[in-house]
Amino acid sequence: MGVKDMLAQLQKPGSTTPAQDVTARVEDIDWSTDVVQEGFSVKYERYDLIVMPCLETLQNFAYQWKRSEFQAPYTSIVGPTMSGKTRLLMELAHHTCVVYICLRPADSTDQPPRSELAQDMVPRVEQKKDMNILYLSFLTAIFNTVTKFFSNKKTAAQPVVKQLQEWTNYSFQKNNTPKTKFNASVRNGMRAMKEKDAKSLTCSLKDAAMRMSESIQCIQHGHLKVLIAIDEPSNLMDPIDKNHDVSYFCLFRRALSEIPAEKGIFSVFTDTTSKVANFSPSSTEDPSARGHQLGYELFAPIYKISTLDLFVDDVNKPPKNWRELESPARLFNYGCPFYGLYFKGATAKGTPDPIGKTAMIAGAKLLGLSRPPTLQELTPARCFALLGSMIQTRLGSHSPINSTLVSSHAAHCMFIDSTREMIVSDYPPQFVYAAAASKYLVKKDACWVKCIKELAIAVQEGLVALGDAGEMATRLILIRAMQKTQQRIGSEEESIPGGSSVRLVDFLETLTGKPRENMLRGLHTEQNRNKSQLLDRGRIFFNHLSRIEYTPDASDLMNFCTKALRSNVSGGSVGLTSFLRFISDRHLGLNLQN
């Protein structure tokens, strides 16, 4: 597909974008589980900028909890896949008693694995259990287990750090080895309460919560003492309790609402989906809440987690040559911390094709499938995931696809409003996702056309937040030209898809359609010698573009280059034009306005 085709598609009037985009759950990913699990023990970076602000927020929420004002003592950590949400919980466990339960599906290969207690929290619907009674007894049994652990004289005599470490070792399942004693204690406690009704269980839960708070003497009163952390809670959203005609999540939230105030007990849900953060039915829509004097407010979700580029060290160790610049070990460190850690671990263990495996995982997370989707499976959300990772297309806050991009396609949540109705998503520069998008699209012209058609529809309907049609066409043309140049020239080195540099002259031949001889015409004089050498010997390297609102200087441009990123300066600013003025209309027939 050529430049004219791209421009034509962006000028066409659009049709209606589907109001909702349904995507399949990510299928099982064939990855090295032990490599993934080792990442949980790597030294945590930016501790004071990530963990401590989150802990302070949770402490404030626990202090603010009042049943008459809020629906329940819980918030959500909303973030893209692989951004380190579970690892954050592991770090919080150094400061408070974290009760961690992962509810991911039983057949999932994601990590950490599904907790054994998940089958107690999410029983099959056909078992017809009263989930209101089940969750009241479940929380009560957990509280009693915590109380028993911290009331032990030997445990209580140890420093707070040691107590919390022993609790984590006792209860926090990080790998495929279940926490047998913890699980047995909770289940035995539930069995002991099986004859109680809801009213009696509510009293038991409140008493257990107060005893638990008193038992944790190592954490001062007024601070967060117990954090109930539920990973993948979206799996509570779909099952419906037939006795109450509401979802499991709704009844679990109601059980949480019985926790007494001022006891330092709070709950956090970690998920990619914003549905958990949004879940706030009114009392008229939620039969379980009628007559229970619940408040209506929700605690604000936590979505600002600064884990991007955690392991990048280009300031202290900048690349010295092209080999270092294009090194997969360096490039995979940009973006979510998982990919650099996985590549490093897989390489150390001798995993076959660590580059391909890491790129495959990124593609699966970006597109929501463990295999490349067919043209028919290329939904609008998948189109914008591809475009967002390459040219940073940002949809307006009123676009219904924003939520899907965050929940299923690795987009970052930039903002959720107080009503939980407006979500802003974005794709910050991440080399690995751009490489995955490039690998998928490079030989699929029909998929390129479909992506551009979806973009054209969004532009026509005013759903794109940043940039006009001409600006987006420029970005698309540059990305496509780079892809075609890499495909045409190839690379002798083993490299990431879309992760190798090309000669400037080869790139310009693809971009302009003009042969090298035409570009060099008039540049053989001594005065133009440097320009001639730059064309012939200079190299260019990028696989994604980002829009910036300032004029970059030389150091900024070098920083972009180390990320394989090209900046697209907003209108009215002087950008690459001032550095590459020799590429002008006179020599190459290019318009540098954009």
VENCORCOR-V409471 format. One record per pair of residues at least 4 apart in sequence whose C-alpha atoms are under 7 Angstrom apart, sorted by the first residue. I is the first residue (numbers start at 1). J is the second residue. Records with the same first field share a line. If there is no record, write none. Layout:
I=J + J
This chain:
1=5 + 445
2=6
3=7 + 477
4=8
5=9
6=10 + 473
7=11 + 473
8=12
9=452 + 453 + 456
10=456 + 469
12=456
13=460
14=456 + 457 + 460
15=457
17=457
19=400
20=400 + 401
21=379 + 380 + 381 + 401 + 404
24=368
25=368
26=364 + 368 + 369 + 370
27=369 + 370
28=108 + 109 + 370
29=109 + 370
32=36
33=37
34=38
35=39 + 342 + 345 + 346
36=342
37=175
39=341
40=87
45=310
46=50
47=51 + 52
48=52
49=53
50=54 + 305 + 306
51=55 + 88 + 91 + 92
52=56
53=57
54=58
55=59 + 92
56=60
57=61
58=62
59=63 + 223 + 224
60=64
61=65
62=73 + 224 + 264 + 265 + 266
63=222 + 262 + 264
65=70 + 73 + 261
66=70 + 261
67=71 + 72 + 257 + 294 + 295
68=293 + 294 + 295
69=295 + 296 + 297
70=294 + 295 + 296 + 297 + 298
71=257 + 294 + 295 + 296 + 297 + 298
72=253 + 254 + 256 + 257
73=256 + 257 + 266 + 267
74=266 + 267 + 268 + 299
75=267 + 268 + 269 + 299 + 300 + 301
76=268 + 269 + 270 + 276 + 277 + 301 + 302
77=268 + 269 + 270 + 271 + 301 + 302 + 303
78=270 + 271 + 272 + 273 + 274 + 301 + 302 + 303
79=83 + 271 + 272 + 303 + 412 + 413
80=272 + 406 + 407 + 410 + 411 + 412
81=272 + 410
82=336 + 338
83=307 + 336 + 337
84=88
85=89 + 270
86=90
87=91
88=92
89=93
92=96
93=97 + 98 + 164 + 168
94=161 + 164 + 165
96=164 + 224 + 225 + 226 + 227
97=164 + 225 + 226 + 227
98=226 + 227 + 228 + 229
99=227 + 228 + 229
100=172 + 228 + 229 + 230
101=115 + 118 + 229 + 230 + 231
102=114 + 115 + 118 + 230 + 231 + 232
103=114 + 115 + 118 + 231 + 232 + 233 + 235
104=108 + 114 + 232 + 235
105=114
106=114
112=174 + 175
113=175 + 176
114=118
115=173
116=178
117=121 + 183
118=122
119=123
122=236
123=127
125=239
130=134 + 241 + 243
131=135 + 241 + 248 + 251
132=136 + 251
133=137 + 197 + 198
134=138
135=139 + 252 + 255
136=140 + 201 + 202 + 205 + 255
137=141 + 190 + 193 + 201
138=142 + 190
139=143 + 205
140=144 + 204 + 205 + 208
141=145 + 186 + 189 + 190
142=146 + 186
143=147 + 208 + 209 + 212
144=148 + 208 + 212
145=149 + 185 + 186
146=150 + 212
147=151 + 211 + 212 + 215
148=152
150=155 + 156 + 215 + 216
151=156 + 215
152=156
153=157
155=163
158=162 + 163
159=163
160=164 + 218
161=165
162=166
163=167
164=168
165=169
166=170
167=171
168=172
170=179 + 182
171=179 + 182
173=177 + 178 + 179
179=183
180=184
181=185
182=186
183=187
184=188
185=189
186=190
187=191
188=192
189=193
190=194
196=200 + 201
197=201
198=202
199=203
200=204
201=205
202=206 + 258
203=207
204=208
205=209
206=210 + 258 + 259 + 260
207=211
208=212
209=213 + 259
210=214 + 263
211=215
212=216
213=225 + 263 + 264
219=223 + 225
222=262 + 264
223=264
224=264 + 265
225=264 + 265
226=264 + 265 + 266
227=265 + 266 + 267
228=266 + 267 + 268
229=267 + 268 + 269
230=268 + 269 + 270
231=269 + 270 + 271
232=270 + 271
233=269 + 271
234=276
236=247 + 248 + 249
237=247 + 248 + 249
238=247
239=247 + 248
240=245 + 246 + 247 + 248
241=245 + 246 + 247 + 248
244=288
246=250
247=251
248=252
249=253
250=254
251=255
252=256
253=257
272=406 + 407
273=406 + 407
274=278 + 403 + 407
275=279
277=301
278=420
281=285 + 286
282=286
283=287 + 289 + 290
289=294
303=413
307=336 + 337
308=335 + 336 + 337
309=333 + 334 + 335 + 336 + 337
310=337
311=333 + 337
312=333 + 334
313=317
314=318 + 319
319=324 + 325
320=324
321=325
322=326
323=327
325=562
326=331 + 499 + 500
327=331
328=332 + 495 + 496
329=333 + 340 + 343 + 344
331=431 + 563
332=339 + 340 + 431 + 432
333=337 + 339 + 340
334=430 + 431
335=429 + 430 + 431
337=341
338=342
339=343 + 358
340=344
341=345
342=346 + 358
343=347 + 354 + 355 + 358
344=348
345=349
346=350 + 351 + 354
347=351 + 354
353=357
354=358
355=359 + 496
356=360
357=361
358=362
359=363 + 432 + 436
360=364
361=365
362=366 + 432 + 433 + 436
363=367 + 433 + 436 + 437
364=368 + 369 + 370 + 371
365=409 + 410
366=385 + 409 + 410 + 433
367=382 + 409
368=408 + 409
369=373
372=440
373=377 + 378
374=378
375=447
378=382 + 383
379=383
380=384 + 454
381=385 + 401 + 404 + 405
382=386
383=387 + 451
384=388
385=389 + 405 + 409
386=390 + 437
387=391 + 392 + 393
388=392 + 393 + 394 + 427
389=427 + 433 + 434
390=434 + 543 + 544 + 545
391=475 + 544 + 545 + 546
392=427 + 545 + 546
394=426 + 464 + 465 + 466
395=399 + 463 + 464 + 465
396=463 + 464 + 465
397=422 + 423 + 424
398=422
399=463
401=405
402=406 + 423 + 424 + 425
403=407 + 423
404=408
405=409 + 410 + 411
406=410 + 411 + 412 + 413 + 425
411=425 + 426 + 427
412=425 + 426 + 427
413=424 + 425 + 426
414=424 + 425 + 426
415=423 + 424
416=420 + 422 + 423 + 424
417=421 + 422 + 423
429=546
430=434
431=435 + 563 + 564
432=436
433=437
434=438 + 543 + 544
435=439 + 497 + 498 + 499 + 543
436=440
437=441
438=442 + 498
439=497 + 498
441=447 + 448
442=483
444=448
445=449
446=450
447=451
448=452
449=453
450=454
451=455
452=456
453=457
454=458
455=459
456=460
457=461
458=462 + 463 + 464
459=463 + 464
467=471 + 472
468=472
469=473
470=474
471=475 + 594
472=476
473=477
474=478
475=479 + 545
476=480
477=481
478=482
479=483 + 543 + 544
480=484
481=485 + 507 + 510 + 511
482=486 + 507
483=487 + 498
484=488
485=489 + 506 + 507 + 510
486=490 + 502
495=499 + 500
498=543
499=543
500=541
501=539 + 540 + 541
502=506 + 507 + 539 + 540 + 541
503=507 + 537 + 538 + 539 + 540
504=508 + 535 + 536 + 538 + 539 + 540
505=509 + 516 + 535 + 536
506=510
507=511
508=512
509=513 + 514 + 515 + 516
514=518
515=519
516=520
517=521
519=587 + 588
520=532
523=528 + 529 + 531 + 532
524=528 + 529 + 532
525=529
528=532
529=533
530=534
531=535 + 582
532=536
533=537
534=538
541=561 + 564
542=561 + 564 + 565 + 566
543=564 + 565
544=564 + 565 + 566
545=565 + 566 + 567 + 568
546=566 + 567 + 568
547=567 + 568 + 569 + 570
548=567 + 568 + 569 + 570
549=569 + 570
550=569 + 573
551=569 + 573 + 574 + 575
552=556 + 557 + 575
553=557
554=558
555=559
556=560
557=561
558=562
559=563
560=564 + 565 + 566
561=565 + 566
569=573 + 575
574=578
576=580
577=581 + 592
583=587 + 588
584=588 + 589 + 590
585=589 + 590 + 591
